[in-house]
Amino acid sequence: MRLLILCLMILFLRVLSVYALDGIALENQVIMESEWMPTKVQTQAALVHVFNYITNIKANTDNLHLIDSSEDILKNINNYRVQLKGIIKDNKQIIYCNFFPVNSISLEFVNWKENLIYVYAGGFWFWQIEYDLQSERCFNFAVNGDA
């Protein structure tokens, strides 16, 4: 029995080392060079808050585009990459989160770990949100429109 518990604990820790709490693989996350460099702990906290914000979107907005898009985002959460960038707004440390798909038929993001990805359509596959480190609140949630 102890061996089984030990094996399960090792398996659990292995899974945690590959995936963040939000379901996006660590290999699909990057902390970008920026005004200030958030730590891994800070970015993981931000992603947990972002996930909770998206999950509870109806409590945060009445915008139907964001509500509908959130359902699609949550269904595909494992299929995203995210760029995390530390910015300063009103003397506050903010983590800017830029989400886009891991695989795209028409777009290839070769330098995604070095350059911010900007796309002007693409619907729920391309979205952004900001996280205030001090207040632990998400804001400026935006989902691209459809072409």
C-alpha positions as protocol buffer text, in pm:
chain_id: "A"
residue {
  index: 1
  type: MET
  ca { x: 0 y: 0 z: 0 }
}
residue {
  index: 2
  type: ARG
  ca { x: 281 y: 242 z: 85 }
}
residue {
  index: 3
  type: LEU
  ca { x: 447 y: 165 z: -245 }
}
residue {
  index: 4
  type: LEU
  ca { x: 124 y: 246 z: -430 }
}
residue {
  index: 5
  type: ILE
  ca { x: 87 y: 578 z: -246 }
}
residue {
  index: 6
  type: LEU
  ca { x: 450 y: 663 z: -319 }
}
residue {
  index: 7
  type: CYS
  ca { x: 405 y: 583 z: -688 }
}
residue {
  index: 8
  type: LEU
  ca { x: 91 y: 797 z: -707 }
}
residue {
  index: 9
  type: MET
  ca { x: 272 y: 1088 z: -538 }
}
residue {
  index: 10
  type: ILE
  ca { x: 561 y: 1063 z: -784 }
}
residue {
  index: 11
  type: LEU
  ca { x: 318 y: 1053 z: -1076 }
}
residue {
  index: 12
  type: PHE
  ca { x: 130 y: 1356 z: -939 }
}
residue {
  index: 13
  type: LEU
  ca { x: 453 y: 1556 z: -899 }
}
residue {
  index: 14
  type: ARG
  ca { x: 560 y: 1460 z: -1250 }
}
residue {
  index: 15
  type: VAL
  ca { x: 233 y: 1587 z: -1394 }
}
residue {
  index: 16
  type: LEU
  ca { x: 265 y: 1912 z: -1197 }
}
residue {
  index: 17
  type: SER
  ca { x: 615 y: 1965 z: -1334 }
}
residue {
  index: 18
  type: VAL
  ca { x: 486 y: 1949 z: -1694 }
}
residue {
  index: 19
  type: TYR
  ca { x: 157 y: 2139 z: -1662 }
}
residue {
  index: 20
  type: ALA
  ca { x: 74 y: 2460 z: -1488 }
}
residue {
  index: 21
  type: LEU
  ca { x: -237 y: 2479 z: -1273 }
}
residue {
  index: 22
  type: ASP
  ca { x: -430 y: 2634 z: -1563 }
}
residue {
  index: 23
  type: GLY
  ca { x: -379 y: 2339 z: -1800 }
}
residue {
  index: 24
  type: ILE
  ca { x: -134 y: 2509 z: -2037 }
}
residue {
  index: 25
  type: ALA
  ca { x: 188 y: 2308 z: -2066 }
}
residue {
  index: 26
  type: LEU
  ca { x: 494 y: 2487 z: -1928 }
}
residue {
  index: 27
  type: GLU
  ca { x: 663 y: 2440 z: -2265 }
}
residue {
  index: 28
  type: ASN
  ca { x: 386 y: 2658 z: -2411 }
}
residue {
  index: 29
  type: GLN
  ca { x: 453 y: 2947 z: -2173 }
}
residue {
  index: 30
  type: VAL
  ca { x: 719 y: 3214 z: -2194 }
}
residue {
  index: 31
  type: ILE
  ca { x: 809 y: 3513 z: -1977 }
}
residue {
  index: 32
  type: MET
  ca { x: 903 y: 3789 z: -2220 }
}
residue {
  index: 33
  type: GLU
  ca { x: 1179 y: 4045 z: -2172 }
}
residue {
  index: 34
  type: SER
  ca { x: 1004 y: 4349 z: -2032 }
}
residue {
  index: 35
  type: GLU
  ca { x: 1002 y: 4658 z: -1808 }
}
residue {
  index: 36
  type: TRP
  ca { x: 1016 y: 4426 z: -1508 }
}
residue {
  index: 37
  type: MET
  ca { x: 1056 y: 4050 z: -1507 }
}
residue {
  index: 38
  type: PRO
  ca { x: 783 y: 3858 z: -1325 }
}
residue {
  index: 39
  type: THR
  ca { x: 892 y: 3537 z: -1157 }
}
residue {
  index: 40
  type: LYS
  ca { x: 758 y: 3194 z: -1247 }
}
residue {
  index: 41
  type: VAL
  ca { x: 561 y: 3194 z: -922 }
}
residue {
  index: 42
  type: GLN
  ca { x: 403 y: 3530 z: -1011 }
}
residue {
  index: 43
  type: THR
  ca { x: 315 y: 3421 z: -1364 }
}
residue {
  index: 44
  type: GLN
  ca { x: 166 y: 3093 z: -1243 }
}
residue {
  index: 45
  type: ALA
  ca { x: -44 y: 3286 z: -989 }
}
residue {
  index: 46
  type: ALA
  ca { x: -155 y: 3518 z: -1269 }
}
residue {
  index: 47
  type: LEU
  ca { x: -260 y: 3223 z: -1486 }
}
residue {
  index: 48
  type: VAL
  ca { x: -461 y: 3071 z: -1202 }
}
residue {
  index: 49
  type: HIS
  ca { x: -643 y: 3404 z: -1157 }
}
residue {
  index: 50
  type: VAL
  ca { x: -695 y: 3432 z: -1534 }
}
residue {
  index: 51
  type: PHE
  ca { x: -843 y: 3082 z: -1546 }
}
residue {
  index: 52
  type: ASN
  ca { x: -1077 y: 3166 z: -1257 }
}
residue {
  index: 53
  type: TYR
  ca { x: -1176 y: 3493 z: -1425 }
}
residue {
  index: 54
  type: ILE
  ca { x: -1261 y: 3316 z: -1751 }
}
residue {
  index: 55
  type: THR
  ca { x: -1444 y: 3037 z: -1567 }
}
residue {
  index: 56
  type: ASN
  ca { x: -1659 y: 3295 z: -1386 }
}
residue {
  index: 57
  type: ILE
  ca { x: -1693 y: 3534 z: -1679 }
}
residue {
  index: 58
  type: LYS
  ca { x: -2066 y: 3594 z: -1629 }
}
residue {
  index: 59
  type: ALA
  ca { x: -1990 y: 3755 z: -1292 }
}
residue {
  index: 60
  type: ASN
  ca { x: -1731 y: 3983 z: -1456 }
}
residue {
  index: 61
  type: THR
  ca { x: -1911 y: 4112 z: -1767 }
}
residue {
  index: 62
  type: ASP
  ca { x: -2235 y: 4110 z: -1962 }
}
residue {
  index: 63
  type: ASN
  ca { x: -2052 y: 4129 z: -2296 }
}
residue {
  index: 64
  type: LEU
  ca { x: -2195 y: 3839 z: -2500 }
}
residue {
  index: 65
  type: HIS
  ca { x: -1886 y: 3814 z: -2724 }
}
residue {
  index: 66
  type: LEU
  ca { x: -1663 y: 3761 z: -2419 }
}
residue {
  index: 67
  type: ILE
  ca { x: -1907 y: 3518 z: -2257 }
}
residue {
  index: 68
  type: ASP
  ca { x: -1945 y: 3307 z: -2574 }
}
residue {
  index: 69
  type: SER
  ca { x: -1571 y: 3318 z: -2643 }
}
residue {
  index: 70
  type: SER
  ca { x: -1492 y: 3211 z: -2286 }
}
residue {
  index: 71
  type: GLU
  ca { x: -1678 y: 2884 z: -2335 }
}
residue {
  index: 72
  type: ASP
  ca { x: -1465 y: 2807 z: -2642 }
}
residue {
  index: 73
  type: ILE
  ca { x: -1148 y: 2916 z: -2463 }
}
residue {
  index: 74
  type: LEU
  ca { x: -1215 y: 2682 z: -2171 }
}
residue {
  index: 75
  type: LYS
  ca { x: -1287 y: 2390 z: -2405 }
}
residue {
  index: 76
  type: ASN
  ca { x: -950 y: 2447 z: -2575 }
}
residue {
  index: 77
  type: ILE
  ca { x: -737 y: 2566 z: -2282 }
}
residue {
  index: 78
  type: ASN
  ca { x: -474 y: 2294 z: -2342 }
}
residue {
  index: 79
  type: ASN
  ca { x: -429 y: 2412 z: -2702 }
}
residue {
  index: 80
  type: TYR
  ca { x: -288 y: 2756 z: -2623 }
}
residue {
  index: 81
  type: ARG
  ca { x: 49 y: 2916 z: -2586 }
}
residue {
  index: 82
  type: VAL
  ca { x: 85 y: 3220 z: -2363 }
}
residue {
  index: 83
  type: GLN
  ca { x: 331 y: 3506 z: -2356 }
}
residue {
  index: 84
  type: LEU
  ca { x: 365 y: 3673 z: -2016 }
}
residue {
  index: 85
  type: LYS
  ca { x: 511 y: 4022 z: -1999 }
}
residue {
  index: 86
  type: GLY
  ca { x: 569 y: 4249 z: -1701 }
}
residue {
  index: 87
  type: ILE
  ca { x: 445 y: 4603 z: -1763 }
}
residue {
  index: 88
  type: ILE
  ca { x: 395 y: 4910 z: -1544 }
}
residue {
  index: 89
  type: LYS
  ca { x: 57 y: 5091 z: -1545 }
}
residue {
  index: 90
  type: ASP
  ca { x: -20 y: 5369 z: -1300 }
}
residue {
  index: 91
  type: ASN
  ca { x: 288 y: 5267 z: -1099 }
}
residue {
  index: 92
  type: LYS
  ca { x: 152 y: 4912 z: -1062 }
}
residue {
  index: 93
  type: GLN
  ca { x: 314 y: 4590 z: -1170 }
}
residue {
  index: 94
  type: ILE
  ca { x: 91 y: 4423 z: -1428 }
}
residue {
  index: 95
  type: ILE
  ca { x: 137 y: 4091 z: -1604 }
}
residue {
  index: 96
  type: TYR
  ca { x: 15 y: 4114 z: -1963 }
}
residue {
  index: 97
  type: CYS
  ca { x: -99 y: 3771 z: -2088 }
}
residue {
  index: 98
  type: ASN
  ca { x: -121 y: 3709 z: -2463 }
}
residue {
  index: 99
  type: PHE
  ca { x: -283 y: 3378 z: -2570 }
}
residue {
  index: 100
  type: PHE
  ca { x: -274 y: 3215 z: -2914 }
}
residue {
  index: 101
  type: PRO
  ca { x: -301 y: 2859 z: -3048 }
}
residue {
  index: 102
  type: VAL
  ca { x: -22 y: 2604 z: -3028 }
}
residue {
  index: 103
  type: ASN
  ca { x: -101 y: 2486 z: -3381 }
}
residue {
  index: 104
  type: SER
  ca { x: -238 y: 2706 z: -3654 }
}
residue {
  index: 105
  type: ILE
  ca { x: -305 y: 2594 z: -4010 }
}
residue {
  index: 106
  type: SER
  ca { x: -246 y: 2933 z: -4170 }
}
residue {
  index: 107
  type: LEU
  ca { x: -2 y: 3098 z: -3927 }
}
residue {
  index: 108
  type: GLU
  ca { x: 335 y: 2983 z: -3803 }
}
residue {
  index: 109
  type: PHE
  ca { x: 475 y: 3151 z: -3491 }
}
residue {
  index: 110
  type: VAL
  ca { x: 845 y: 3068 z: -3520 }
}
residue {
  index: 111
  type: ASN
  ca { x: 985 y: 3332 z: -3284 }
}
residue {
  index: 112
  type: TRP
  ca { x: 699 y: 3334 z: -3034 }
}
residue {
  index: 113
  type: LYS
  ca { x: 939 y: 3318 z: -2740 }
}
residue {
  index: 114
  type: GLU
  ca { x: 1116 y: 3636 z: -2853 }
}
residue {
  index: 115
  type: ASN
  ca { x: 846 y: 3849 z: -3021 }
}
residue {
  index: 116
  type: LEU
  ca { x: 494 y: 3932 z: -2907 }
}
residue {
  index: 117
  type: ILE
  ca { x: 233 y: 3782 z: -3137 }
}
residue {
  index: 118
  type: TYR
  ca { x: -20 y: 4030 z: -3277 }
}
residue {
  index: 119
  type: VAL
  ca { x: -315 y: 3903 z: -3480 }
}
residue {
  index: 120
  type: TYR
  ca { x: -618 y: 4116 z: -3565 }
}
residue {
  index: 121
  type: ALA
  ca { x: -880 y: 3842 z: -3612 }
}
residue {
  index: 122
  type: GLY
  ca { x: -897 y: 3473 z: -3531 }
}
residue {
  index: 123
  type: GLY
  ca { x: -1173 y: 3485 z: -3272 }
}
residue {
  index: 124
  type: PHE
  ca { x: -1134 y: 3298 z: -2945 }
}
residue {
  index: 125
  type: TRP
  ca { x: -797 y: 3155 z: -3054 }
}
residue {
  index: 126
  type: PHE
  ca { x: -638 y: 3494 z: -2990 }
}
residue {
  index: 127
  type: TRP
  ca { x: -706 y: 3674 z: -2665 }
}
residue {
  index: 128
  type: GLN
  ca { x: -539 y: 3895 z: -2408 }
}
residue {
  index: 129
  type: ILE
  ca { x: -587 y: 3982 z: -2044 }
}
residue {
  index: 130
  type: GLU
  ca { x: -398 y: 4177 z: -1778 }
}
residue {
  index: 131
  type: TYR
  ca { x: -337 y: 4081 z: -1416 }
}
residue {
  index: 132
  type: ASP
  ca { x: -263 y: 4330 z: -1137 }
}
residue {
  index: 133
  type: LEU
  ca { x: -8 y: 4169 z: -908 }
}
residue {
  index: 134
  type: GLN
  ca { x: -94 y: 4384 z: -606 }
}
residue {
  index: 135
  type: SER
  ca { x: -474 y: 4361 z: -615 }
}
residue {
  index: 136
  type: GLU
  ca { x: -471 y: 4007 z: -762 }
}
residue {
  index: 137
  type: ARG
  ca { x: -739 y: 4112 z: -1013 }
}
residue {
  index: 138
  type: CYS
  ca { x: -776 y: 4053 z: -1385 }
}
residue {
  index: 139
  type: PHE
  ca { x: -887 y: 4328 z: -1623 }
}
residue {
  index: 140
  type: ASN
  ca { x: -881 y: 4434 z: -1990 }
}
residue {
  index: 141
  type: PHE
  ca { x: -998 y: 4093 z: -2110 }
}
residue {
  index: 142
  type: ALA
  ca { x: -1018 y: 4109 z: -2489 }
}
residue {
  index: 143
  type: VAL
  ca { x: -1092 y: 3842 z: -2748 }
}
residue {
  index: 144
  type: ASN
  ca { x: -1016 y: 3901 z: -3115 }
}
residue {
  index: 145
  type: GLY
  ca { x: -1306 y: 3926 z: -3354 }
}
residue {
  index: 146
  type: ASP
  ca { x: -1375 y: 3687 z: -3637 }
}
residue {
  index: 147
  type: ALA
  ca { x: -1256 y: 3777 z: -3986 }
}
